Structures are given as C-alpha cells and as structure tokens.
Amino acid sequence: MSNTADAIRSADAHSAHNYHPLPVVVASAQGAWMTDVEGRRYLDMLAGYSALNFGHGNRRLIDAARAQLERVTLTSRAFHHDRFADFCTELAALCGKEMVLPMNTGAEAVETAVKTARKWGYEVKDVPDGHAKIVVAADNFHGRTTTIVSFSTDHDARDHFGPYTPGFEIVPYGDLTALSHAVTENTVAVLLEPIQGEAGVLVPPAGYLQGVRDLTRERNVLFLADEIQSGLGRTGRTFALEHEGVVPDMYILGKALGGGVVPVSAVVADRDVLGVFRPGEHGSTFGGNPLACAVALEVIAMLRSGEYQQRAAELGDHLHHELNLLVGGGAVTAVRGRGLWAGVDIDPSRGTGREISEKLMGLGVLVKDTHGSTIRIAPPLVISKEDLDWGLDRLRSVLSA
C-alpha cells in the first residue's frame, strides 16, 4: 500500500477485527527503530511484546536464518534433521534441565504444559483419570486458545467462547495462602507468570515465588513457569525467576526464542516430567523445524554471553529511576516492572492508556496500552541509552501537556 490511510482501510475491510492496532503502518525496521510506509521513523518501545528482545533485523539472527534457508527449512518430525539435537541440547543446558519439547507459538507451549502436567499427574502422581486440577492466577495471560481462555479472568478474552474446559482453579495472584488452600490431592500443577505482563507488568510480593516453589515441592505438585514474556533476558536475568533464586519444574518459553524472525516455543523440564510422552501422543508439523532451530540456537548463543541480560539490568535501572520520578506529579500513579520492562499507570485526568499511546505515536514513540489506564514499555534490549532517553523525554512531554 502506498500510504497509511489506504493500508489501514484495506486491512479494516479484509481482516478480522481481533486487534485494535495504533494507526501506523510499518514498512521496515532496524534495531530499535521502525519506519512507516511514508518514511516516518518511530522508536519501538514495545518490541513485539518481548518477541524482539534482540532488536529488528539483528544481523546474527538474520545471517543464521539466511544460511539455513539455503539448506533445509522443514522436514516435519517424521524425520531427524541436523539442527534438532543441538537445539534441544543447548536449550536444555540454558535452562538447567534435561529435555525439550519444541512447538511454535506461546499458546501452543502453554497447551503442551497443560497436557504434560495432566499426563504426569495420572501416570506418576496417580491422580484418578479425568480428575486432574491445575491452579492458576487471576489476571493471567497465557494465550487465547479455547482451553487457555477457560481459565482467564479477562472478559474480552473469555466471554462467548464457551463451553469452557474444566480442570482449573483460579486464585489471586501473589496470595500464597489462597494458593495453599486451592491445592488438593488431585492438583497436578501450579501455572504462573513470574511477572504478569498483560495485566500491567505486575511483580508479585517478595518471597511469593519462593513460597510457590516450596509449596509445590511439599505437595508433590509441578511448578510451571510461563516465562514467554518475562524470560530470555527481558528482566535483567535469563529468567525472571532468577531474581528470587527459584527453579521451576518446567519453563514455558516463546517469543524471544525465535528472535523476532520465526515463531519458536518450547517447554523445558527434566526427564521425570517430559518423559511421560510416547510417540503419537503430542506433536506439531512445524515444531522444532530446521529454520526455527537454527535461529533459536543463535538466540541461545547470544544469551550465553550475558551481554543482553546485563544491558537489560543496567538500562532497566535507568528506565525505572526516570519513570519513578514521574509518580506523584499528577500524571503517573504507579510504575511497576523489572529490567527493561515497565507498566506505567496513567492518571485518568491525563487520558486513557490508548490516548497516551496515540499521542506518543505522534511524537515518534510506539508503546501499547493495556487495561485502560496502563501503558507498557518494553524496548528491544539493544536500545541505546540515548534512544531510551529520547523516548522518555517524549513521554514526559506528553504527560506534561
């Protein structure tokens, strides 16, 4: 499309309205910057909800993809290919686990985690067949498949998509007492985000995640950690759980694992958990394909350097220092988050999160609202301090107008 209006008009006419994007039409991108169809540049402060942790067009990732494109892109799991074993070995090592089950999207990985936990419950814990329960947190966001929205408390995601899948118990996020009361002899897993992203980048109370780990271990229940948004460098550590020294039974990964190049997801656990699967019981035509493995292997190599975690920690400290200076000035009521990830609550007198996002877009900064009054800030980890400050200056300008 030649211009913004034509492109948006065509999209509105021919695509389902399951998203409400900002009125910008991106044509190219590099690093932390995107350019629209009319040549205007924007600082990307969302990074594809953490799928673009390593920036747009990262040369290492593009080169890895290009080299694999010339060789083989898909075999299906009907055959072995020469990138699969390395991918599984390296990702398992990064997580400190023994086995990997690769899929494509984050929602597929969560569905895989649910199936794994139930099968483990029946075959290892000896829960009566059909009675397995998984405890989840209110305000969660784990995806939008039918099973996942069955345990969502977000009305937009859940309403009118029933009948819903049973087997889930919802408790308040951060409430260890409620969690303890919800766990019964038929509970097979607790599924949590270490930081709730869609809910507004909610960080749980100190000690909560360690308490979850202790409780699940005591009650013979799996701890499934959805690190799809929070993991792979975003919070200043490889995994957000590391901030409390917690290791779950299973990591659920996605988004940044594909480097913003291809969709890659996986669940990673030890053999006593993932070993419950036998051939034919679960799979994916594209899961673990050669192209995905090649890109993800480069992502893992980049994370092993520690460079990106360190950048997220250092720039994250700066980001949160600057954002917290805005609290109490009449425009911002609260700031939450860790590393290069923040939820900023806007005083309703200054506008909705959507209105603030649109005003920032007008000044060349792209963020996205959530839950009405909150904007999320999550730039690529490759952003420079100068560009980050440039974006923060424009946020201050919008909030003071």
C-alpha positions as CSV (number, residue, x, y, z in Angstrom):
1,M,0.0,0.0,0.0
2,S,1.3,3.5,-0.9
3,N,0.1,5.3,2.2
4,T,-1.1,4.9,5.7
5,A,-4.8,5.6,5.1
6,D,-5.0,3.2,2.2
7,A,-3.3,0.4,4.1
8,I,-5.4,0.8,7.1
9,R,-8.6,1.0,5.1
10,S,-7.7,-2.3,3.3
11,A,-6.8,-4.0,6.5
12,D,-10.1,-3.0,8.1
13,A,-12.0,-4.2,5.1
14,H,-10.4,-7.6,4.7
15,S,-9.1,-8.8,8.1
16,A,-11.0,-9.9,11.2
17,H,-11.0,-7.2,13.8
18,N,-9.3,-9.2,16.6
19,Y,-6.8,-6.4,17.2
20,H,-7.0,-2.7,17.6
21,P,-3.6,-1.5,16.4
22,L,-2.3,2.0,16.5
23,P,-2.8,3.8,13.1
24,V,0.8,3.3,12.0
25,V,1.8,1.1,9.0
26,V,5.4,-0.2,9.4
27,A,7.4,-0.9,6.2
28,S,10.9,-1.6,7.6
29,A,12.8,-1.7,10.9
30,Q,16.3,-1.9,12.2
31,G,17.5,-2.2,15.8
32,A,15.1,-0.3,18.0
33,W,13.7,1.8,15.1
34,M,10.8,1.3,12.7
35,T,9.9,3.2,9.6
36,D,6.4,3.5,8.2
37,V,5.2,3.5,4.6
38,E,5.6,7.2,4.3
39,G,9.1,7.3,5.7
40,R,8.4,8.4,9.2
41,R,10.6,6.8,11.9
42,Y,9.4,5.6,15.3
43,L,11.3,4.3,18.3
44,D,9.9,0.8,19.2
45,M,9.3,0.7,22.9
46,L,7.2,-2.5,22.8
47,A,9.5,-5.0,21.0
48,G,6.7,-7.2,19.9
49,Y,5.7,-7.9,23.5
50,S,9.3,-9.1,24.1
51,A,9.5,-11.2,20.9
52,L,12.1,-8.7,19.6
53,N,14.4,-8.6,22.6
54,F,17.4,-8.6,20.2
55,G,16.0,-5.9,18.0
56,H,14.7,-5.7,14.5
57,G,16.9,-7.2,11.8
58,N,19.6,-8.4,14.2
59,R,22.5,-9.4,11.9
60,R,23.4,-12.5,13.8
61,L,19.9,-13.8,13.6
62,I,19.2,-12.8,10.0
63,D,22.5,-14.5,8.9
64,A,21.6,-17.7,10.8
65,A,18.2,-17.7,9.2
66,R,19.6,-17.0,5.7
67,A,22.2,-19.7,5.9
68,Q,19.5,-22.2,7.0
69,L,17.1,-21.1,4.3
70,E,19.7,-22.2,1.7
71,R,19.8,-25.7,3.2
72,V,16.5,-27.0,4.5
73,T,13.6,-25.4,6.3
74,L,11.2,-28.2,7.1
75,T,11.3,-31.9,7.4
76,S,8.4,-32.4,9.9
77,R,9.3,-34.6,12.9
78,A,8.7,-37.7,10.7
79,F,12.5,-37.5,10.1
80,H,15.5,-36.3,12.0
81,H,17.3,-33.1,10.9
82,D,20.8,-31.9,11.7
83,R,19.9,-28.9,13.8
84,F,17.4,-30.6,16.1
85,A,19.7,-32.3,18.6
86,D,21.9,-29.2,19.0
87,F,18.8,-27.1,19.7
88,C,17.4,-29.4,22.3
89,T,20.8,-29.9,23.9
90,E,21.6,-26.2,24.1
91,L,18.2,-25.1,25.3
92,A,18.1,-27.8,28.0
93,A,21.5,-26.6,29.2
94,L,20.5,-23.0,29.2
95,C,17.6,-23.9,31.4
96,G,19.5,-26.4,33.6
97,K,17.0,-29.2,32.5
98,E,17.2,-32.5,30.7
99,M,14.5,-32.4,27.9
100,V,12.9,-30.1,25.5
101,L,9.6,-30.3,23.6
102,P,9.5,-27.7,20.9
103,M,6.4,-26.1,19.5
104,N,5.7,-22.8,17.6
105,T,3.7,-20.3,19.5
106,G,3.5,-19.4,23.1
107,A,-0.1,-20.6,23.4
108,E,1.0,-24.0,21.9
109,A,3.7,-24.2,24.6
110,V,1.2,-23.5,27.4
111,E,-1.2,-26.1,25.9
112,T,1.7,-28.5,25.9
113,A,2.5,-27.7,29.5
114,V,-1.1,-28.4,30.5
115,K,-1.1,-31.7,28.7
116,T,2.2,-32.7,30.2
117,A,1.1,-31.8,33.8
118,R,-2.1,-33.8,33.4
119,K,-0.4,-36.9,32.0
120,W,2.3,-36.7,34.7
121,G,-0.5,-36.4,37.3
122,Y,-2.2,-39.6,36.0
123,E,0.9,-41.7,35.3
124,V,3.3,-40.5,38.0
125,K,1.3,-38.9,40.8
126,D,-1.5,-41.5,40.4
127,V,-4.4,-38.9,40.3
128,P,-7.6,-40.6,39.2
129,D,-8.1,-40.3,35.4
130,G,-10.1,-37.2,34.5
131,H,-9.7,-35.5,37.9
132,A,-6.5,-33.5,37.5
133,K,-6.6,-29.9,38.6
134,I,-4.2,-27.1,37.7
135,V,-4.1,-23.9,39.9
136,V,-3.7,-20.6,38.0
137,A,-3.7,-16.9,39.0
138,A,-6.3,-14.3,38.4
139,D,-5.5,-11.7,35.7
140,N,-3.2,-14.2,34.0
141,F,-2.4,-14.1,30.3
142,H,-1.2,-17.4,28.8
143,G,-2.7,-17.2,25.4
144,R,-6.1,-17.3,23.6
145,T,-6.8,-21.0,22.7
146,T,-10.1,-22.4,23.9
147,T,-8.5,-24.2,26.9
148,I,-6.5,-21.3,27.9
149,V,-9.3,-18.7,27.9
150,S,-11.2,-21.2,30.0
151,F,-9.1,-20.1,33.0
152,S,-8.8,-16.4,32.0
153,T,-10.4,-13.7,34.1
154,D,-10.2,-11.2,31.1
155,H,-13.7,-10.8,29.8
156,D,-12.6,-9.8,26.3
157,A,-10.5,-12.9,26.0
158,R,-13.1,-15.3,27.6
159,D,-16.7,-14.2,27.0
160,H,-18.8,-16.1,24.4
161,F,-16.1,-18.7,23.7
162,G,-17.6,-21.4,25.9
163,P,-18.3,-24.1,26.8
164,Y,-15.1,-23.9,28.7
165,T,-12.5,-26.6,29.6
166,P,-12.8,-27.8,33.2
167,G,-9.9,-28.6,35.5
168,F,-8.6,-25.2,36.6
169,E,-8.7,-23.4,39.9
170,I,-8.2,-19.6,39.9
171,V,-6.7,-17.8,42.9
172,P,-5.5,-14.2,43.4
173,Y,-2.0,-13.5,42.1
174,G,0.5,-13.1,44.9
175,D,-1.7,-14.7,47.6
176,L,0.2,-17.7,48.9
177,T,-2.5,-18.6,51.5
178,A,-5.1,-18.8,48.8
179,L,-2.8,-20.9,46.7
180,S,-2.2,-23.3,49.6
181,H,-5.9,-23.7,50.2
182,A,-6.6,-24.4,46.5
183,V,-4.0,-27.3,46.2
184,T,-5.6,-30.7,46.8
185,E,-4.6,-34.3,46.4
186,N,-5.8,-34.0,42.7
187,T,-3.7,-30.9,41.9
188,V,-1.1,-31.7,39.4
189,A,0.4,-28.3,38.7
190,V,0.5,-24.6,39.6
191,L,0.9,-22.5,36.4
192,L,2.1,-18.9,36.9
193,E,3.8,-16.0,35.1
194,P,6.7,-14.8,37.3
195,I,5.6,-11.3,36.3
196,Q,2.2,-10.8,34.8
197,G,2.7,-8.9,31.5
198,E,-0.7,-8.3,30.0
199,A,-2.1,-7.5,33.5
200,G,0.1,-4.4,33.5
201,V,3.6,-5.8,34.3
202,L,2.6,-6.9,37.8
203,V,5.5,-8.0,40.0
204,P,4.5,-10.4,42.9
205,P,5.4,-9.7,46.5
206,A,8.9,-10.5,47.6
207,G,9.1,-14.2,48.7
208,Y,5.9,-15.2,46.8
209,L,7.6,-17.2,44.1
210,Q,9.9,-18.9,46.6
211,G,6.8,-19.7,48.6
212,V,5.2,-21.2,45.5
213,R,8.3,-23.4,44.9
214,D,8.3,-24.6,48.5
215,L,4.6,-25.4,48.5
216,T,4.6,-27.3,45.2
217,R,7.6,-29.3,46.3
218,E,5.9,-30.2,49.6
219,R,2.6,-31.2,48.0
220,N,4.1,-33.1,45.1
221,V,2.8,-30.6,42.5
222,L,4.6,-29.3,39.4
223,F,5.5,-25.6,39.2
224,L,5.1,-24.5,35.6
225,A,6.6,-21.1,34.9
226,D,5.3,-19.2,31.9
227,E,8.4,-17.1,31.0
228,I,7.2,-16.4,27.5
229,Q,7.3,-12.7,28.0
230,S,9.5,-12.4,31.1
231,G,12.2,-14.8,30.1
232,L,15.3,-14.7,27.9
233,G,16.9,-11.5,29.1
234,R,13.9,-9.1,29.5
235,T,14.2,-8.6,33.3
236,G,18.0,-8.4,33.5
237,R,18.3,-12.2,34.1
238,T,17.9,-15.1,31.7
239,F,14.7,-15.9,33.6
240,A,12.6,-13.7,35.8
241,L,12.5,-16.4,38.4
242,E,16.2,-16.0,39.0
243,H,15.6,-12.8,40.9
244,E,14.3,-15.0,43.7
245,G,16.7,-17.9,43.1
246,V,13.8,-20.1,42.1
247,V,14.0,-23.0,39.7
248,P,10.6,-24.4,38.5
249,D,9.8,-27.9,37.3
250,M,9.1,-26.6,33.8
251,Y,10.0,-23.4,31.8
252,I,7.4,-22.4,29.2
253,L,9.2,-20.3,26.5
254,G,8.4,-18.5,23.3
255,K,8.5,-15.0,21.8
256,A,12.2,-14.0,22.1
257,L,13.3,-17.6,21.5
258,G,12.6,-17.0,17.8
259,G,14.4,-13.7,17.8
260,G,11.6,-11.9,16.1
261,V,12.4,-13.9,12.9
262,V,10.3,-17.1,13.2
263,P,7.8,-18.4,15.8
264,V,9.6,-20.7,18.2
265,S,8.3,-22.0,21.5
266,A,9.2,-24.9,23.9
267,V,8.6,-26.4,27.2
268,V,11.7,-27.5,29.1
269,A,11.8,-29.9,32.0
270,D,13.6,-32.9,33.4
271,R,13.1,-36.4,32.1
272,D,10.8,-37.4,35.0
273,V,8.3,-34.8,33.7
274,L,8.6,-34.7,29.9
275,G,9.5,-38.4,29.8
276,V,5.8,-39.2,30.1
277,F,5.2,-38.7,26.4
278,R,5.3,-41.5,23.9
279,P,5.3,-41.3,20.1
280,G,1.9,-40.2,18.7
281,E,0.7,-38.5,21.9
282,H,1.6,-35.0,21.1
283,G,3.3,-33.1,18.2
284,S,3.4,-30.3,15.7
285,T,4.3,-30.4,12.0
286,F,6.4,-27.2,12.3
287,G,7.6,-27.6,15.9
288,G,11.3,-27.9,16.0
289,N,11.8,-27.3,12.3
290,P,15.3,-26.7,10.9
291,L,14.8,-23.0,10.4
292,A,13.4,-22.4,13.8
293,C,16.2,-24.5,15.4
294,A,18.9,-22.5,13.5
295,V,17.5,-19.2,14.7
296,A,16.9,-20.3,18.3
297,L,20.4,-21.8,18.5
298,E,21.8,-18.3,17.7
299,V,19.5,-16.8,20.3
300,I,20.8,-19.2,22.9
301,A,24.4,-18.4,22.0
302,M,23.7,-14.7,22.4
303,L,22.1,-15.2,25.8
304,R,25.1,-17.3,26.9
305,S,27.3,-14.3,26.6
306,G,25.3,-12.5,29.3
307,E,25.6,-9.2,27.4
308,Y,21.9,-8.8,26.8
309,Q,20.9,-9.6,30.4
310,Q,23.5,-7.1,31.6
311,R,22.1,-4.4,29.2
312,A,18.6,-5.1,30.4
313,A,19.7,-4.8,34.0
314,E,21.6,-1.6,33.6
315,L,19.3,0.2,31.3
316,G,16.4,-1.1,33.3
317,D,17.7,0.5,36.4
318,H,17.9,3.8,34.5
319,L,14.4,3.3,33.0
320,H,12.8,2.7,36.4
321,H,14.6,5.6,38.0
322,E,13.3,8.0,35.4
323,L,9.8,6.6,35.4
324,N,9.5,6.7,39.2
325,L,10.4,10.4,39.1
326,L,7.0,10.9,37.3
327,V,5.0,9.3,40.1
328,G,3.2,11.8,42.3
329,G,3.4,14.6,39.8
330,G,-0.2,14.3,38.8
331,A,0.2,12.3,35.6
332,V,1.5,8.9,36.7
333,T,0.0,7.0,39.7
334,A,2.3,3.9,39.7
335,V,5.2,2.2,38.0
336,R,6.0,-1.5,38.1
337,G,8.3,-3.9,36.5
338,R,11.9,-5.3,36.3
339,G,14.7,-4.7,33.8
340,L,13.7,-3.2,30.5
341,W,10.0,-3.8,31.2
342,A,7.6,-1.4,32.9
343,G,3.9,-0.9,33.4
344,V,3.0,2.8,33.8
345,D,-0.4,3.7,35.3
346,I,-1.7,7.0,33.9
347,D,-3.9,9.2,36.0
348,P,-7.3,9.2,34.2
349,S,-7.3,13.0,34.2
350,R,-4.4,12.9,31.7
351,G,-6.1,10.4,29.3
352,T,-6.6,6.7,28.8
353,G,-3.7,4.4,28.0
354,R,-4.8,4.4,24.4
355,E,-4.9,8.2,24.2
356,I,-1.4,8.5,25.6
357,S,-0.1,5.8,23.2
358,E,-1.6,7.7,20.3
359,K,0.0,11.0,21.4
360,L,3.4,9.3,21.8
361,M,3.0,7.8,18.3
362,G,2.6,11.4,17.1
363,L,6.0,12.2,18.6
364,G,7.7,9.1,17.1
365,V,7.4,6.7,20.0
366,L,5.5,3.4,19.9
367,V,4.1,1.8,23.1
368,K,0.8,0.0,23.7
369,D,-1.9,0.3,26.3
370,T,-3.4,-2.4,28.4
371,H,-6.4,-2.5,30.8
372,G,-7.5,1.0,30.1
373,S,-5.1,3.2,32.0
374,T,-1.8,1.4,31.7
375,I,0.9,1.7,29.1
376,R,3.6,-1.0,28.7
377,I,7.2,-0.1,28.0
378,A,9.5,-2.9,26.8
379,P,12.1,-1.7,24.2
380,P,14.5,-4.1,22.5
381,L,17.4,-4.9,24.7
382,V,19.7,-3.5,22.1
383,I,18.3,0.0,22.5
384,S,21.0,2.7,23.3
385,K,20.7,4.8,26.4
386,E,20.5,7.9,24.2
387,D,17.5,6.5,22.3
388,L,15.9,5.4,25.6
389,D,16.2,8.9,27.0
390,W,14.9,10.3,23.7
391,G,11.7,8.2,24.2
392,L,11.4,9.1,27.9
393,D,11.7,12.8,27.0
394,R,8.7,12.4,24.7
395,L,6.7,10.6,27.4
396,R,7.4,13.4,29.8
397,S,6.3,15.9,27.1
398,V,3.0,14.1,26.5
399,L,2.3,13.7,30.2
400,S,3.0,17.4,31.0
401,A,0.9,18.7,28.1
